[in-house]
Amino acid sequence: MRNTTIARVLVWALLFGGLGVAYIHGQFGQTPAKLDLIKVKDDLFVIHNDFVPGNVTALITNEGVVLVDDKFDVDHDNIMAQLKKATNQPVKYVINTHHHGDHSGGNAKLLALNVQVLASEEARENMVDGKQGGLPTIAFDHHAHVYLGGKNVELYHFGRAHTNGDVVVLFPAQRVLAAGDMFTFGDATPQLIDYAGGGSAKEWTKTLDEVLQLDFDTVVPGHGPVTTKQELRKFRDSTVALRTRIHDMIVQKRPRADIAKMLQTEFHWAELHLNVSLDGALAELR
């Protein structure tokens, strides 16, 4: 496994413990990340870094910009600089796919620019519980739309997966889905279940099945490069395999250490991930 992959998995593992947000801000939130602007469609861009967590998606309209996620607070200026390469329009809305700081840490600075911040009710509650700054100004239950500059953006909250507040964002005219951390893609990137944030290994597949009913071809994952709907289907299938392997080993009364070793070798779980997430999976999947 390459060093960048090891580091990426380490970051993810730390994200899901009680120390996660504070640790990540300490390690990644002090220095702005080098970001790249990637054109997906004529009016749709992704702001991306291979290592530092959290993709940003930007829909450009003649009345302003709709963002999906906004990384860390310290990345705000770099995000805005990347947007300037594509448009002079101001940001009007930002949609948080969930509450984690690598996806919502830029909220406060955007709110100061009179940007409306949207999230699911559950994600907003998680932010309140975590005493996070930059709380969303608009929250919704299941389905919402943002209309700007004659363009339509659809927001869906289908249920629990990575957290209990995961939102996917569909750009129907562009046939693109921003999936947040319900789908992560790339080298050895496992399913990461934030039990403290209401996540569920058992319900993740059901939620993905709902997502896969939507009409899109291209997917922006929460982490990793832009990819295809077929890769999302593969991720869904690997989620079933993960859940099944854990359950079967529980039924066989295999010790915790054996299950941990299996997760490391077959699903690339890191040691710290095991320390903060394995007990939740064992309790849920018994």
Stockholm file with secondary structure:
# STOCKHOLM 1.0

chainA/1-286         MRNTTIARVLVWALLFGGLGVAYIHGQFGQTPAKLDLIKVKDDLFVIHNDFVPGNVTALITNEGVVLVDDKFDVDHDNIMAQLKKATNQPVKYVINTHHHGDHSGGNAKLLALNVQVLASEEARENMVDGKQGGLPTIAFDHHAHVYLGGKNVELYHFGRAHTNGDVVVLFPAQRVLAAGDMFTFGDATPQLIDYAGGGSAKEWTKTLDEVLQLDFDTVVPGHGPVTTKQELRKFRDSTVALRTRIHDMIVQKRPRADIAKMLQTEFHWAELHLNVSLDGALAELR
#=GR chainA/1-286 SS CCHHHHHHHHHHHHHTSTTHHHHHHHHHSSSCCCCEEEEEETTEEEEECSSSSCCEEEEEETTEEEEECCCCGGGHHHHHHHHHTTCCCCEEEEECSSSCHHHHTTHHHHHTTTCEEEEEHHHHHHHHHTTCSSCCSEEESSEEEEEETTEEEEEECCCCSSSSSCCEEEETTTTEEEEEEEEECSTTCCCCCCGGGTCCHHHHHHHHHHHHTSCCSEEEEEESCCEEHHHHHHHHHHHHHHHHHHHHHHHTTCCHHHHHHHHHHHHCCCHHHHHHHHHHHHHHHC
#=GC SS_cons         CCHHHHHHHHHHHHHTSTTHHHHHHHHHSSSCCCCEEEEEETTEEEEECSSSSCCEEEEEETTEEEEECCCCGGGHHHHHHHHHTTCCCCEEEEECSSSCHHHHTTHHHHHTTTCEEEEEHHHHHHHHHTTCSSCCSEEESSEEEEEETTEEEEEECCCCSSSSSCCEEEETTTTEEEEEEEEECSTTCCCCCCGGGTCCHHHHHHHHHHHHTSCCSEEEEEESCCEEHHHHHHHHHHHHHHHHHHHHHHHTTCCHHHHHHHHHHHHCCCHHHHHHHHHHHHHHHC
//
